[in-house]
Amino acid sequence: MIKAIIIVSALLIVLDLYVFRGLYHFIDVDQGALRRAYIISYWTISGVVILAMIVMIIYFNLIRTEHPIFWLVFASFFSILFIPKVIFSGFLLVDDFFNAAGYGYMKIANSGTDWERRRFITKIGLGISAFMVGAFAYGVTKGKYAFRVLSNEISSRKLPAAFDGLRIVQLSDAHLGSFVRDYEPIKRMVDMVNELNPDLILFTGDMVNEHAQEAEGWEPVFAALKAKHGKYSVFGNHDYAHYGPWNKEEQADSVSRLKKVHAAMGFRLLEDEHVRLNIGGEFITLVGVHNWGKGFGEIGDLKKAMVGVDQDGFKVLLSHDPTHFEYQVQGKTNIDLTLSGHTHGMQMGLEIPALGIKLSPISFRYKRWAGLYQEGEQFIHVNRGMGVLGFPGRVGMAPEVTLIELKRLG
């Protein structure tokens, strides 16, 4: 712990010194009062953040589990300040490199001309960083509650006529512990879903961050979700209590309690199994597996879930992690539609559909990270999630309610 405190503190201090020096050049040095105010305010804020970080490291498990509101406030302020500082330091570093190269060239060439330091790139970085401060402030206060409905249409010759026009709402990654019992935003989301008049509601995992206790109390909110032909769910990697300070017995207890929460919310939890949906004597199959994710626990047993499934019928798979599609579904089964979540779109990015722009750092980790993808006659939809984790906000990656309408071809 001491080693971690020293390393983290040293890194934050070095970053602050570098950013402080870069910003100092934009302060009018002839105005002593302004200069003193800058120095005092900058290092007071930075000192408080560093001290808070040390406290968080020392009492991390206690604060995270017993005082989540303090963790939420700290993570919000830290994100607003830290990420723009990193961005600004990157631009500053580029400017310093060119300035050093220019100064070195003048000395080697012995031109006798003093190199005039250029700050053009730094000014651009300062503008972008100032914008990011505002963007992250919005993200942690309003952005994480700005639910949007994204609609997709999927067509298949295998879809029975009775299911033509079936409306599926997909929800994913609630991470209810991050809402700290703030029920109202989720109640508004529930109203949005019910206004869509869904036939099915499918939840694709990560109801909690660490433990079932985070979801207890939320049962009436999710029970208000209405669907004509039922509500179904699966577990995600965070639903097994593997990420908290829990022993095996406590993990098993959490899993048991979370199953009861799903039931009380009105979800039929699918555990490596399938169910047949009957409309007018015609059927499709819902298949649900435990979490299977490359690097995030390969628990689910798809083969077990598929035993007895009508191989010629239309099939929908609920599997939390989209890497499952890549490793075990695509080209290896004839599952028609896979629904996943997990990535959150990294809760930050830039999407402008009209211009074909869809960017997020998470794309370096996941080939399919948000939205609908088609591989041959197989589809996968990756929901951007409704909750937050780690970074307590969303910037350019709004929480998502997915509406999927099934259409019959031919």
C-alpha positions, 0 to 999 in steps of 0.5 A, spaced: 500 500 500 505 504 501 508 503 495 502 504 491 501 511 495 508 513 493 508 511 486 501 514 485 502 521 488 509 521 484 505 521 478 500 526 480 505 531 482 509 530 476 503 531 471 501 537 476 508 540 475 508 539 468 501 542 467 502 548 472 509 550 468 505 549 461 499 554 464 504 559 467 506 561 460 499 564 459 498 568 466 500 575 465 506 575 470 506 583 470 499 582 474 502 579 481 495 578 484 493 574 478 499 570 478 499 569 486 491 567 485 493 562 480 499 559 484 494 558 490 488 555 487 492 550 482 496 547 488 490 547 493 486 543 488 491 539 486 493 538 493 486 536 495 486 531 489 492 528 491 490 527 499 483 524 497 487 519 492 491 517 498 485 516 502 482 512 497 487 507 496 488 506 504 480 505 505 478 503 498 474 497 500 471 501 506 469 507 502 467 503 495 462 498 499 460 502 505 460 509 503 459 509 495 457 516 495 464 519 497 467 514 491 462 517 486 464 524 488 471 523 488 471 519 482 467 525 478 472 530 480 478 526 479 475 525 472 473 532 470 480 534 472 485 529 471 483 527 464 483 534 461 490 535 464 493 528 461 490 531 454 493 538 455 500 535 457 500 531 451 499 537 446 504 541 451 509 535 450 509 536 442 510 543 443 516 542 448 519 537 443 519 542 437 521 547 441 527 543 443 529 541 436 528 548 434 533 551 439 538 545 438 538 546 431 540 554 432 545 552 436 548 547 432 547 552 426 550 557 430 546 562 427 546 567 432 539 568 432 535 566 439 530 561 438 523 564 439 518 559 443 512 557 440 506 555 443 501 554 438 500 547 439 499 548 446 494 553 445 490 548 441 491 543 447 489 548 452 482 550 448 481 542 447 482 541 454 478 546 457 472 543 452 473 537 455 473 539 462 466 542 460 464 535 457 466 531 463 462 535 468 456 534 463 458 527 463 458 526 470 452 530 472 447 529 466 450 525 460 449 519 464 442 520 465 441 522 458 437 515 456 436 515 448 432 509 444 436 506 438 432 502 433 434 497 429 431 492 424 433 485 423 430 481 417 430 473 416 427 468 412 427 463 418 423 468 422 416 465 423 410 469 420 407 470 427 413 473 429 413 478 423 414 485 427 416 483 434 418 488 438 424 487 442 427 491 447 434 490 449 437 493 456 444 491 459 449 493 464 445 497 469 451 497 474 446 499 479 451 500 485 453 506 481 446 510 481 447 510 489 439 509 490 438 514 485 431 511 483 428 517 479 433 516 472 431 509 472 424 510 473 424 515 467 428 510 463 422 505 465 417 509 462 421 510 456 421 503 455 414 502 456 412 507 451 415 503 446 410 497 447 415 492 447 413 484 446 420 482 449 424 485 454 431 482 454 437 484 459 444 482 457 447 482 464 451 486 469 446 488 474 451 490 479 458 492 480 460 487 485 454 484 490 447 483 490 446 488 495 446 493 490 440 491 486 436 489 492 431 495 493 430 496 485 425 490 484 419 495 484 423 499 479 424 494 474 418 490 475 414 496 472 417 494 465 412 491 461 412 486 455 407 482 452 411 476 451 415 476 457 422 479 460 428 474 460 435 476 463 442 473 463 448 474 468 454 478 466 461 478 469 460 483 474 454 479 477 458 473 480 461 477 486 468 476 483 470 483 483 469 485 491 472 483 497 468 477 498 470 470 500 467 464 496 461 463 501 460 470 500 460 470 493 455 464 492 450 468 497 451 474 492 449 470 486 443 466 490 440 473 492 441 476 485 437 470 482 432 472 487 432 479 485 432 478 477 425 474 479 422 479 483 424 484 477 420 479 473 425 477 469 426 469 467 434 468 468 437 463 463 442 459 466 445 455 460 438 454 457 433 455 452 426 457 452 421 456 446 416 462 445 410 460 442 405 465 438 399 463 434 402 456 434 409 458 431 416 458 435 422 462 436 428 460 441 431 464 446 438 461 448 441 464 455 448 463 457 452 465 463 458 470 462 463 467 457 468 473 455 475 472 453 479 475 459 473 476 463 471 469 465 469 463 460 463 460 464 457 459 460 456 453 456 453 454 450 453 447 448 449 445 454 444 451 452 443 448 445 441 441 447 434 440 444 434 446 440 430 446 434 436 447 429 432 450 423 428 455 427 430 462 429 434 463 435 436 469 439 442 468 444 443 472 450 450 472 452 453 478 455 460 479 452 461 480 445 467 476 444 463 470 445 460 471 438 467 471 435 469 465 438 463 460 439 458 463 435 460 466 428 460 461 423 460 455 428 452 455 430 446 457 426 444 462 431 441 468 428 441 474 433 446 475 438 445 480 444 451 482 448 453 488 452 459 489 456 463 494 453 459 500 455 462 504 448 467 505 454 462 511 456 466 516 451 466 517 444 464 520 438 458 518 434 455 522 428 451 517 424 449 522 418 457 522 417 458 515 418 463 517 424 463 512 430 469 512 434 471 510 441 478 508 445 474 501 446 475 499 439 482 498 440 480 492 445 473 490 441 472 488 434 464 489 435 463 494 441 457 498 439 451 497 435 448 492 430 453 488 426 452 483 420 456 477 419 453 473 413 446 471 415 448 472 423 447 478 427 450 481 433 447 487 437 452 490 442 448 495 447 452 501 450 449 500 457 444 503 461 449 504 467 456 506 468 462 503 471 469 506 473 468 513 470 462 515 473 459 519 467 458 518 459 461 523 454 459 522 447 456 515 449 449 516 452 446 510 455 442 506 451 435 503 450 435 498 444 429 497 440 430 491 435 424 489 430 424 483 427 422 482 420 420 476 416 423 475 409 419 472 403 
